[in-house]
Amino acid sequence: MKTLAVFSNVTTNKFLHHTQMVDKYTELNQMHGMDQSRYKEYVDCCLISFKKWHPDIDMVYINDDNLEDYLKLFGNPKLINSSVAQKFVIAHEVAKYYKVDKLIVLDIDTITCARFDEMLEDNEHDILASLNYNIQDSTEYFETPYYTLEFEDGTIIKDSANLNSGVICFNNLKALERCVELMIIHPSVFGEQGAFNELIWTEGTYSTRVLDGPYPTSEVVYNVRAKGVDYTNHIFDFALNIPLQAPINHYYVKDDKLFTHDNKHIKVWHIAEGLHGRPQEDFDKLTHLYKTKLFNTDTIKFFKEQCGCSEFFN
């Protein structure tokens, strides 16, 4: 079985330069002009940490500098003119060219904190997904559901099954292809994540396992639930105003593993704060907070020593 991890960090205008109009496609919320080369520090940390925990897995990283070369290698395929779909579009072309059986797609604002055992050992499900914030999203095409959990003491908990598209594994590339199609026929403000949730919760054609769901009973976390908040900006609000109350401030390390405030083993840290679309001043400010204010000393030490991110957190 051939496994490959793909990462992409392409400036929107550069991507769109190589795309074509597609019938029945209407783009929503196009983003232009943000130079993604400013993400270099994040990318370095992302790639180094993944390789540190997965030395046996090949990686493909596509950016502004090598996009054209890769597209030539792929035979100059017809790409849809979608800024929000570009990550999945690029991943699909990579998967087709390299004929992979298992494709891991990671956002470049992630830090890999452990080996993806649950993901790598599961070859049965078509899609291996991870949770988004504990909120519901919806459009006319999908509505994210809840898990309903009943415990022996009579307690009933409803917990969102909303999925985040920043950490995904496809064991069936037809599922990825269908996700791209849904972005064409059902574009929404949720972009690739909306199409991904529609694919799983509305269509339900492909078998899916949520690696860290339901969250209350999961022993691991693969995505933004590790942040302990329900919306973007909240981790920065905590850091600036009440840092000792921040869930992130209560991370701890045990047996060379990083755990959340609620005792989940963190497999992936995903900042997921929309930095790619922020003005430069905000980008710089939040990056500084990220490096200096968000985490306690033990977490920073873990990122440096176990994830290879010394340069980022220097």
N, C-alpha and C positions, 0 to 999 in steps of 0.2 A: 504493500500500500504506500502510495506516494503522498506525503504530507508537505504542505508548503504554507508559509505565513506571508501575507502581503500587507504592505504599508504604503500609503500614498500621501503626498503633501505637495499638491500642485496648485499654483495660483489660478484662480477662476478664469481670468482672461486667456491665459496660456492654454488651458484645457479647451475652452470654447473655440479657440482658433483652429483646433483640429477636429471639430465636430460638424455635423450636418443636421439640418432640419429633418424631423421625423414626422410622418403623417399622424394626425390626431393627437399630437403632443402640444400642450400649452404650458409654458414655464411659469411658475409662480415664485415670487420672492428671489429673483436673481441677485447674486452678490458679485460685485466686480471690484477689481483694483486693489484688493488687500494682498500685499506681497507676502507670500507664505514662507519666504526664506528667513523671516524673523523667528520662525519656529525651530531653528536649527538646534538650539540647546535642548528643547523638548524632544526632538527627533533623536538626537544622540542618546539621551537617557532611555528613550523608548526602545531603540534597537539594541543597545548594549544590554539592557536588563532582560529582554526577551532571549537573546542569544546566551546570556549567562545561565539561564534556567533551562534552555532548550538547545544545547550545542549540536544536537543531532538533526535539527529541523532547518531546512533551507529557507532563506528569506529573500523576498524581492521588495526593494524600496524604490518607488517611482516618485520623482520630483521634477521641478522645472528644468533642471539641467539635463536629465536623461529621458524625459517624456517622449521626445521626438524619436530618439534612438529605439526605444521600446516599441513605439507604434510601427516603425519600419520593420522591426523584428517580427511583430505580429501580423504583418502584411497590410498595414494601413487600413484597419477595419473602419467601418462606418459607425461612428459614435453619436449618441443623441446629444443634442445641444442643451444639456442640463447641468447647471452648477451643483445642484443638490444631489444629483445622481452620480456624480463623477467617481466617488469612491467605489461604489458597486460596479459601475461600468468598467473601470480600470481593473478591478479584482476579477471580473468575469473574463476579460481578455487574457489576463495572466493565467487564470485557471485553464482556459481552453488551450493556450499555447503549450503550457508545461504538462498538460494532461494529468492533473492532480486528482487524487481520490478524496483527499481531505484538505479543505482550504480554510485557514484561519485568517480572519480579517480583523485587524486591530487599528483603532485610532492612534494617531501619533502623540496624543497627550496622555498616554498610559505609561505606567511603570509596572513591569511584570515582577511580582513578588514571590512567586512559587511556580513549580512546574504544574502545567495544566492537566493533571492526571485525569480528572473527570471528563475532560474534553477529548483527550488523546485515547482513552480506553473505550470510548463509546463510538462504535462504528455502525450501530444499528439505526439510530435516529437520523433523519435527513438533515435536521437543523439542531444545533446546540446553541442556546440563547442565554442571555443574562438580563437581570431586571433593571428597569429604569427606576426613577424616584417613586415613592409610594403615593402616586397621584393617578388620576384617570385622564386620558386624552381621548378625543374622538373627532371624527369628521362624518360626513354623510356615508363614508365607505367603511368605517370601522369604529368600534368602541372598545377600549381596553377593559378586560373583565377584572373581577376580584377572585382571589382564593378565599374560601370560607373554611376556617379551621375551628374544630370543636375539641375541647380538651376534657380530661376526665373530671375536672372540678366544675364542669359546666360552663366554663368560659368560652365565649365565641369571639373569634377575631376575624375581621375582614381585612385582607391585605392585597394591595394592587398587584396585578400580573402584567402591568405595563412593561414593555421590553425596550431596552436601549440598544441602539445599533452600533455602539462603539467597540463591542467585544462579541464576536460571532464566529461560529465554525459551521461550514457547510460540508456535509458528507454526500450531498446530492446537488450537483451543479445546476440541475434543472430548477431547483428551488431558488437559487441565486438569479437565474435567468428570468424566472417569473417575477421576482421582486423588482427587477429592472423594468419589466413590462408594466407592472402596476404603477411605477413612477411616471410612465408615459401616459397611461389611460386615466389614472386617478391622481394627478399631482395635487399636493396639499402643502400647507405651511410647515408640516412636520417632515417633509422631504423623504429621505431614505427610511427614516425611522417610522414614518407613517405607513409607507408601503410594507415595511417589515412586519409591523403589527397587523396590518390588514391581511397579509399573507398567512399569518399564523392564526389570528383570532376570528377572521371573517371567512376566509376560504378554507383553511384547515386541511388542505390537500396533502401537505407534507408532514410527516411525523416529527414532533418537536419535543425536546427536553430542555427545560429551563434549569440551568446548572445550579443556580442559587435560589430557586424558588420551590415552594413558598418560603419567603425569607424568614419568618419566625422560627421555622423548624430546620432551616439549613445550617450546616456546619461551616460552609464556605461562602465567600462573596466574590463575585467576578466583575463587579461594576460599581455604579454610583451609590448603591445602597450603603457602601462602606463609609460614605461621608456623614451619615447620620442626620441628614437634612432632607427636605422635600423639594427644594427649589434652587435654581442657580443664585449666586451671590451670597447665599446664607453662610457659607463657610468663611467668606471674607468679612461679613458682618460680625460673625462671632470673633474672628481674629482681631478685629479692630476695637470691638466694644466690650465683649465679655469672654475673653480667650479661655479662662478656666472652666467655663461651662460648655465649651465646644466639644462635641463628641470626638472629633479628631484628636483633641488634646489628650484623650484618654486611651489612645492606642497603646498596646504593650507588646513586647517581644518575649516569647517563650519557646524554648527548644529550637531556636533559629527560625521561628515562624512569627509573622506579624499578624496581630489580632486587632479587631475593632473594639470599641467600647462595650459592645454587646457580645463579645466572645466569638466572633466569626473569623475564621482563617482567611486573610486577604490574599487572593490569588492574583488580582489585578487592582492597582490603584488607577482610577480614571478621574481626572480633574473635571472634565466635561463642563466647562464654564463659558463656552462660546467665544473663546479667545480669538479664534480665526477671523471673526467679524468685528472685533473691537477696534476703535481708533487707537493709533499708536500710543498715545498718552495713557489710555486705560490699560492697554496691553502691558506696557512697561510697569505701571503701578501694581497691577495684579500679579505679574510675574515676580516682582520683588517681594510681595506679601507671601506668595507661594513658597519662595525659597527661604524666607526668614521668619515668618510668623505663624504659619499654619500648624506645624508639627512640633511635637515634643522632642527632646534630645535623643531618646531611644529610637524613635522612628527615623529621624535623620540619620542616625548611625546605621540603622538597618538599610536604608536606601543606599548609603555610601558603600557599606561593606558587603551586603548580600545582593545588591542589584546593580552595582557598578556605576552609580550615579554621583560619584564624588565631585566631578567637575560642575555638575548642575547645582549641587548644594554646597559648593565651596564658599 
